[in-house]
Amino acid sequence: MSRTIIISGVSSGIGKATAHLLLKNGYRVAGLSRRTSKSEDILNEFPDRFLNLEADVTDVDSLKVAVDKVQEKFGQIDALINNAGVGHLGKIETAKLEEWHNMFDVNVNGLLSLTHICIPELINNKGHIINIDSVAGHEVYPEGVVYCATKHAVRVMSVGLEKELKGRVKVTNISPGPVETEFVEHTSDKEKVAQMKEYFKDVLTAKDIAESILFALSQPAHVAINEITIRPFK
Ligand SMILES: NC(=O)c1ccc[n+]([C@@H]2O[C@H](COP(=O)([O-])OP(=O)(O)OC[C@H]3O[C@@H](n4cnc5c(N)ncnc54)[C@H](OP(=O)(O)O)[C@@H]3O)[C@@H](O)[C@H]2O)c1
């Protein structure tokens, strides 16, 4: 039977490309996002193996309802891809406090909530957790300090989960460099958006990251890929 994968943030970018690639490779996918209309094209292409679920990773109850629906439809959960994330970049002195909080709520607390809900089932099924981190989880750069702090937290969770769950659940931390997605659009500092759009030209594609996720997922049972860092070659 094909494996069931939950992906958070499936309405655009890396999450959407990953859902599509995994479905093409025979997996069953439950995609979580707030804007489910943006994943209807995937649903139309794979009506039997794709579940398009509305959930906000900052709302624990909506996650519990969504995970229950995955169990109802597919009967099991084999892997969780914690992908939903936001980056509000810009200078410290003009940053909005609510955007700093939102980055921690989505990138860190959202990942914790979904992981906490899925852990028992993942342990039962000798499953797999894939956290979409960033090179920002390995480096710290100006005008991205709080985003880097959230992504360092993601990496620490990956490393810690891998140690504690060794032999029970595989854990993979994936750290992309710049990827051309909607990501840059969410920054409210328009000067920073323009600067980032320039920097994000001819970088990685969402499909490049999806391929690395498929690689990690499709290893034989005795192989665990723990860290993948991907940067544009330019
Ligand atoms: N693009 C890059 O350069 C880059 C580099 C390294 C790492 N990353 C990481 O890759 C991941 C995906 O980013 P992306 O580049 O694909 O960005 P994106 O195109 O903006 O996609 C972000 C996804 O996260 C979802 N999301 C945001 N807030 C959410 C919430 N409260 N509840 C549920 N879903 C939420 C969005 O769905 P809805 O808005 O529909 O809810 C969307 O599907 C993020 O963790 C990001 O930090 C990106």
The ligand as an SDF file (V2000), in Angstrom:
LIG
                    3D

 48 52  0  0  0  0  0  0  0  0999 V2000
   11.7080   30.3940   -0.5710 N   0  0  0  0  0  0  0  0  0  0  0  0
   12.8900   30.3290    0.0170 C   0  0  0  0  0  0  0  0  0  0  0  0
   13.8690   30.9750   -0.3990 O   0  0  0  0  0  0  0  0  0  0  0  0
   13.1080   29.4380    1.1990 C   0  0  0  0  0  0  0  0  0  0  0  0
   14.4200   29.1380    1.5560 C   0  0  0  0  0  0  0  0  0  0  0  0
   14.6420   28.3100    2.6540 C   0  0  0  0  0  0  0  0  0  0  0  0
   13.5900   27.7970    3.3610 C   0  0  0  0  0  0  0  0  0  0  0  0
   12.3120   28.1140    3.0030 N   0  0  0  0  0  0  0  0  0  0  0  0
   11.2290   27.5390    3.8090 C   0  0  0  0  0  0  0  0  0  0  0  0
   10.4270   26.7410    2.9800 O   0  0  0  0  0  0  0  0  0  0  0  0
    9.1100   26.6570    3.5140 C   0  0  0  0  0  0  0  0  0  0  0  0
    8.1020   26.9140    2.3920 C   0  0  0  0  0  0  0  0  0  0  0  0
    8.3000   28.2210    1.9100 O   0  0  0  0  0  0  0  0  0  0  0  0
    8.0360   28.6340    0.3770 P   0  0  0  0  0  0  0  0  0  0  0  0
    9.2590   29.2550   -0.1240 O   0  0  0  0  0  0  0  0  0  0  0  0
    7.4210   27.5200   -0.3640 O   0  0  0  0  0  0  0  0  0  0  0  0
    6.9950   29.8340    0.6320 O   0  0  0  0  0  0  0  0  0  0  0  0
    5.5110   30.1170    0.1220 P   0  0  0  0  0  0  0  0  0  0  0  0
    5.4110   29.8900   -1.3460 O   0  0  0  0  0  0  0  0  0  0  0  0
    5.1790   31.4570    0.6680 O   0  0  0  0  0  0  0  0  0  0  0  0
    4.6390   28.9810    0.8710 O   0  0  0  0  0  0  0  0  0  0  0  0
    4.4160   29.0330    2.2380 C   0  0  0  0  0  0  0  0  0  0  0  0
    3.3210   28.0310    2.5880 C   0  0  0  0  0  0  0  0  0  0  0  0
    3.1510   28.0920    4.0210 O   0  0  0  0  0  0  0  0  0  0  0  0
    1.7660   28.1580    4.2770 C   0  0  0  0  0  0  0  0  0  0  0  0
    1.4660   28.8590    5.5210 N   0  0  0  0  0  0  0  0  0  0  0  0
    1.8950   30.0670    5.9330 C   0  0  0  0  0  0  0  0  0  0  0  0
    1.3170   30.3960    7.0980 N   0  0  0  0  0  0  0  0  0  0  0  0
    0.4970   29.3430    7.4350 C   0  0  0  0  0  0  0  0  0  0  0  0
   -0.3760   29.0810    8.4990 C   0  0  0  0  0  0  0  0  0  0  0  0
   -0.5560   29.9490    9.4990 N   0  0  0  0  0  0  0  0  0  0  0  0
   -1.0590   27.9140    8.5110 N   0  0  0  0  0  0  0  0  0  0  0  0
   -0.9110   27.0160    7.5050 C   0  0  0  0  0  0  0  0  0  0  0  0
   -0.0920   27.2040    6.4550 N   0  0  0  0  0  0  0  0  0  0  0  0
    0.5950   28.3750    6.4240 C   0  0  0  0  0  0  0  0  0  0  0  0
    1.1680   28.8960    3.0900 C   0  0  0  0  0  0  0  0  0  0  0  0
   -0.2140   28.5040    2.9630 O   0  0  0  0  0  0  0  0  0  0  0  0
   -1.4750   29.4550    3.2520 P   0  0  0  0  0  0  0  0  0  0  0  0
   -1.0090   30.8810    3.1900 O   0  0  0  0  0  0  0  0  0  0  0  0
   -2.4490   29.0800    2.1870 O   0  0  0  0  0  0  0  0  0  0  0  0
   -1.9520   29.0400    4.6130 O   0  0  0  0  0  0  0  0  0  0  0  0
    1.9840   28.3520    1.9370 C   0  0  0  0  0  0  0  0  0  0  0  0
    1.3930   27.1650    1.4320 O   0  0  0  0  0  0  0  0  0  0  0  0
    9.0610   27.6630    4.6620 C   0  0  0  0  0  0  0  0  0  0  0  0
    9.2200   26.9830    5.8810 O   0  0  0  0  0  0  0  0  0  0  0  0
   10.2760   28.5530    4.4040 C   0  0  0  0  0  0  0  0  0  0  0  0
   10.7790   29.1120    5.6010 O   0  0  0  0  0  0  0  0  0  0  0  0
   12.0350   28.9000    1.9340 C   0  0  0  0  0  0  0  0  0  0  0  0
  1  2  1  0
  2  3  2  0
  2  4  1  0
  4  5  1  0
  4 48  2  0
  5  6  2  0
  6  7  1  0
  7  8  2  0
  8  9  1  0
  8 48  1  0
  9 10  1  0
  9 46  1  0
 10 11  1  0
 11 12  1  0
 11 44  1  0
 12 13  1  0
 13 14  1  0
 14 15  2  0
 14 16  1  0
 14 17  1  0
 17 18  1  0
 18 19  2  0
 18 20  1  0
 18 21  1  0
 21 22  1  0
 22 23  1  0
 23 24  1  0
 23 42  1  0
 24 25  1  0
 25 26  1  0
 25 36  1  0
 26 27  1  0
 26 35  1  0
 27 28  2  0
 28 29  1  0
 29 30  1  0
 29 35  2  0
 30 31  1  0
 30 32  2  0
 32 33  1  0
 33 34  2  0
 34 35  1  0
 36 37  1  0
 36 42  1  0
 37 38  1  0
 38 39  2  0
 38 40  1  0
 38 41  1  0
 42 43  1  0
 44 45  1  0
 44 46  1  0
 46 47  1  0
M  CHG  2   8   1  16  -1
M  END
$$$$
